[in-house]
Amino acid sequence: MSKSSETPCPRCAQNIAPERFAQDVIVCNHCGFTADTVAHKTESEIERQYIRAALCAGILIVAAFIQLVEWDQYFFSIIPLKMKQMTGLASSEDLRKIVGICEVRFHHACVEKALAQLSEKEPNNADVMFDLGEIRRKTGHTAEAAEAYQAHFARGGNSPDAAYELARIMEFNGQYDQAQNYYTRALMAKPEVLQVTVIQAYVNMLMKLGKNNDARAVIADVRRKNGPSAQYFMAKEYDSLSGD
């Protein structure tokens, strides 16, 4: 009931005296009708609380639905794992489970975060740094990927794939001497395997730099190590370099 100087009584429709609105219980000075303002305020507050609770419940339902769609059948397993991760209580095994689920659901940022945390928990693990480098490279963070690959080697790793990817990054950045070192390292990591992609990339870089004798020597070495089956390996490039 509004506290106006001209507020009509709900029963007799005559205006209630303004001074009566100062009382907890308002009594019409014409017919005696009573309105309890405290009860009215209580009802209003209960109504506001109900609305707030309904809104919160609605938000939680929507959030839960989004999470369910995002994680699908992994919904019930990922939530407790993510809670542990957020509170810093996730173990190495928990983080590996998170990585696995996030990979299946193609959540690359989630994979990277879990791997970064795992690398801190296992400071001597070279493999986790390779995996971290891979996810960063695939998401276009090449500088961060290079750091992870280098950390892989610093921790004692010797992945030819890490060396190859580092060589490509160094070459792209114009760091050709370092690129050459990593191309060589990639080839030396698996000398018994004909790494066609690595060799072709390495030779092409050497040719681009005008190091034709080095490029020719690389091709000749591959042919020598792999016998008759490789005698025509990169024949076009080799013939173009034969005059140097």
N, C-alpha and C positions, 0 to 999 in steps of 0.2 A: 504494500500500500504506500503510495508516494506521499511524502511529507510536504504537501503543498498547502498554501493558505486557503485554497478552494478545492478540497478533496471531498467528493461526495461519499456518503455512507453506502456500502453495498446493499444494505437492506432498505433504508428509507429515502435514499438518494439526496438527502440534505447534506450541506457542507459541514464537516466535522471541525470543531474549534481547533485552530492551529496549535495551541498550547498543549493539547492532549497527545500530540505526537511525541512529546518528550518523555512520555511514560513507556515502560516496557509493555504494558497492556493498554491498548487504545480502546476507549469506550466512547461510542457516539453519544454526544450530549443531547441528542434528540430522541433516539429510540432505545439506547442502551446496548446496541450491537458491540461486540467485543472482538478485537483482532490482536493476536499475540505476535508482536514484532520479533521477539526472540525466536519463537518457533519458525517464523517466516525466514529469518536469517539462517537458522539451522538447516531448514529444508533447502535453501539456496546453496549453502556450502556443501551439503551432501550431494546435490545435483552436480555442482562443479567438480567434486571429487570423482563422481561416477563418470563424468565426461572425460576427465583426465585419465582415469583408469582404462576406459574404453579405447581412448586414443593410443595409450601405451601398449595395450594388448594388440591393437590393430597393427602398430608398427612392428611389434615382435613377431606377429604372424607373417607379415610381409617379409621381414628380414629372414625368418626361418625358411620361408618358401624360396627366397632368392638363393639361400645357402643350399637348399635341397636341389634346386635346379643346377647350381654351379658344381656341386660335388657328386650328384647322382647317388650311386650305390655306396660311395665312400663317405656319405654324410655323417653317419654315426661313428666312423672310425677317425675321420680327420678332425672333428671338432675337439675332442679331448687332447689330441696331439698338438693342435694349434694353440690351445690354452696353455699347455706346457711350454710351448715355444715362446709365447708372449710373456710368460712369467719367468723365463730363464731356467725352467726346471727340466727341459727336454734333454734326454740322454742322447748319446751318439746313435743308438738304435732307433730312438724316436725320430731323430732327424732324418735317418735313412728311410724310414717309413714315409715321412712327409715328402721326401724327394721322389720316392716311387709313385705315390699317389698324384703328386703335382705333375709329374711327367706324363702319366696316363691322361690327366685332364688338361694337358697343354698349358699349365700355368707357369710360364717361364720365370716370372719374377719370384714366384714362390719357390721354385727349384733353386734359383740363384741364392736367395736368402738362406735357405736351409743348408746349402753347400758351404756358404761363407761361414755360417755358425759351426758347421761340422769341422771345417778347416781349423778353426780356433780350438776346438776341443781335441783335435788330433794333429798337433803341430808338426809331426814327423810323417804324416801320411801324404805321399807324393801323388797318389792316384786321385785323391779328392781335389787336388789343385788342377789336375788335368781336366777332370769333369767340370770344375768351375770355369776353367778357361773355355771349354767347349760351349757351355750355355751362354757365356758372355759373347763369344764370337757369333753364335747363331742369332743373338738378339741385337747384333750390330755394335756392341761395346768393345771395339777392337783394342783400344788402349788398355782397358781393364783385363781383357782376355790375355794380352801379351804379358801383363804382370803375373797373372795366374800361371801361365805356361812357364815363365821364368822361375816362379816359385816351385813349380813341379821339379825342375832340374836342380834347384837349390836344395830341395829335400831328398835328392838322390835318385829321382826318376830318370828314365831314359826312353820315353815314348817317341818313336819316330813320327807319329802323328802330331805330337806337340811341337817337335822340331820343324816339321813341314809347315804347320800353321804359323809358327813364329817367323819362319823364313819369308812366308808370303806377306805377313804384316810388315816386317822390316823392309822388304823390297818395295812395298806400296809407299812406305814412309821415306823412301830414298836412302835407307841405311843399308847400302849394298854390301859392305864388308861383313856386317853382322848377318845379313841374309845369306851370304855365301857360306858362312860358318855353320848356320843352322841347316842349310840344304845338305851340306856335307855330313853333318851330324845325323840327319834323318837317314841318309844312305848307309852310313856306317852302323846304324842301329840294327839294320836287317840286311847284312851283306849277301846273304844267300837268296834274297828275294829280289826279283826284277820289279822295282818300284817305278813303273812307267810314268805315272802322273808326276811324281817328284822329279824324276830325271828330266822329263820334258820341260817342266817349269824352270828347273835349274839351268838347263842349256839355253832356253829362250832368254833368261835374264843375262847370262854371260854374253850372248850374241848382242843383246840390246846395249850392253856396256862396251861392246867392241872387243871383248876378250875372246876372240875367235879360237886362238890356240888352246885356251883352257876348255872351251866348249867342245872342241874336236877331241881333246884328250878324254873328256868325260864319256863321250860316245864310244870312243875306241876302247876304253876300259870296260864299259858295259858289254861290248861285243866279245872282248877277250874272256871275261868271266863267265859268260853265258853260252859260249860255244856256237856251233853252226846255226842253232835256232835263232840267234840274235844277230847274224851277220849282216842283215839289212835293217837293223834297228836305226830309226831316224835317218834313213838313207838320204832323203832330200836335204836335211840340214847338214849332214856329214859331207855330202858332195859339194854343197855351197861353200864349205869351209876348207875344202881340200887344197885350194890354191894358196892358202896363207902359209 
